[in-house]
Amino acid sequence: VQLVESGGGSVQAGGSLRLSCRASGFDFKTYSIGWFRQAPGKEREGIAYINVRARNRMEYADSVKGRFTLTSNAPENMVYLQMNDLQSADTAVYYCAAGDAIKVWRYRFTSRPKGFFDFWGQGAQVTVSS
């Protein structure tokens, strides 16, 4: 299993970025893909994921709901995170992750990702300046 993020960068507050995650080595029908972020001095937090067991429902944390959109292109093994109206609080390293869909079905954004998402990309820095 391999996950490779791209598309990070710097943007001013109110701007947009799109992150991409190329996933390989597993089946999109049995693994859920999610996006996490970790700001300096803070724990890694989940922000969006595909709930495969819930008919591929896109789940969003309250902090990004209405601003971020998760999409996937399974035939191309790609997952995208469109981020709009970015704010300084969104500054973090963003990670793409994958986990067994049966486990992820029990995941909640208040949970730590360990035990739900087992495979991780290298991360992409997103910096938002005000």
C-alpha positions in Angstrom: 0.0 0.0 0.0 1.4 3.4 -1.0 -0.1 6.9 -0.5 1.5 10.0 -2.1 0.1 13.5 -1.4 0.7 16.5 -3.6 -0.7 20.0 -4.0 0.3 21.6 -0.8 1.6 25.2 -0.7 1.1 28.7 0.6 -2.0 30.8 0.2 -3.5 33.9 1.7 -6.5 33.7 3.9 -9.7 33.3 1.9 -7.8 31.4 -0.9 -8.1 27.8 -2.1 -5.9 24.8 -2.6 -6.5 21.3 -3.8 -4.6 18.4 -2.4 -4.3 15.1 -4.3 -3.5 11.6 -3.0 -2.4 8.9 -5.3 -3.3 5.6 -3.7 -2.0 2.2 -4.8 -1.9 -1.4 -3.6 -5.4 -1.8 -2.3 -9.1 -1.9 -3.4 -11.1 1.3 -3.0 -14.1 -1.0 -2.3 -12.6 -2.4 0.9 -10.4 0.4 2.1 -11.5 3.9 3.2 -9.4 6.9 2.4 -9.2 9.9 4.7 -7.5 13.2 5.1 -5.9 14.3 8.4 -3.9 17.3 9.4 -1.4 18.1 12.2 -0.5 21.6 13.2 2.6 22.3 15.2 2.2 21.3 18.9 -1.2 19.7 18.2 -2.4 16.2 17.8 -3.2 14.8 14.4 -6.9 15.3 13.6 -9.2 13.8 11.1 -11.0 16.2 8.7 -12.6 14.2 6.0 -12.9 10.6 4.9 -14.9 8.3 2.6 -17.1 6.0 4.6 -17.1 3.0 2.3 -19.4 0.9 4.5 -22.0 3.8 4.4 -22.2 3.7 0.6 -19.2 5.9 0.2 -20.7 8.7 2.2 -18.3 11.6 2.6 -17.8 12.5 6.2 -16.5 15.9 7.3 -15.3 17.4 10.6 -17.2 20.4 11.8 -14.0 22.5 11.4 -14.0 22.1 7.6 -17.7 21.3 6.8 -18.9 23.6 4.0 -15.4 24.7 3.0 -13.6 21.4 2.1 -14.8 18.9 -0.4 -13.6 15.3 -0.7 -13.8 13.5 -4.0 -12.4 10.3 -5.4 -11.6 8.8 -8.8 -11.3 5.1 -8.1 -10.3 4.0 -11.6 -7.4 6.5 -11.4 -6.6 5.6 -7.8 -6.9 9.2 -6.8 -8.5 11.1 -3.9 -8.8 14.9 -3.8 -9.4 17.4 -1.1 -10.6 20.8 -2.4 -10.1 23.4 0.3 -11.8 26.7 0.0 -11.9 29.8 2.2 -8.7 28.8 3.9 -7.9 30.4 7.2 -4.8 30.6 9.3 -6.2 27.9 11.6 -6.0 25.5 8.6 -2.2 25.8 8.5 -0.8 22.3 9.1 0.8 19.3 7.5 -2.0 17.4 5.7 -1.9 13.6 5.4 -3.7 11.1 3.3 -4.4 7.8 5.0 -6.2 4.5 4.3 -7.8 1.9 6.6 -9.9 -1.2 6.4 -13.4 -0.1 5.7 -14.8 -2.3 8.4 -12.7 -0.6 11.0 -13.2 2.9 9.6 -17.0 2.5 9.8 -16.6 2.8 13.6 -14.2 5.8 13.4 -15.4 9.1 14.7 -13.6 12.5 14.3 -13.2 12.5 18.1 -11.2 9.3 17.9 -7.5 9.1 17.4 -6.7 7.6 14.0 -4.5 4.8 15.3 -6.3 1.5 14.9 -8.6 2.8 12.2 -6.2 4.2 9.5 -3.1 2.0 9.1 -1.4 3.4 6.0 -0.2 7.0 5.7 1.4 9.2 3.1 4.4 11.4 3.7 2.4 14.6 4.2 2.0 17.9 2.4 2.5 21.3 4.0 -0.3 23.9 3.8 0.4 27.4 5.0 -2.3 30.1 5.2 -1.2 33.6 5.8 -3.5 36.3 7.1 
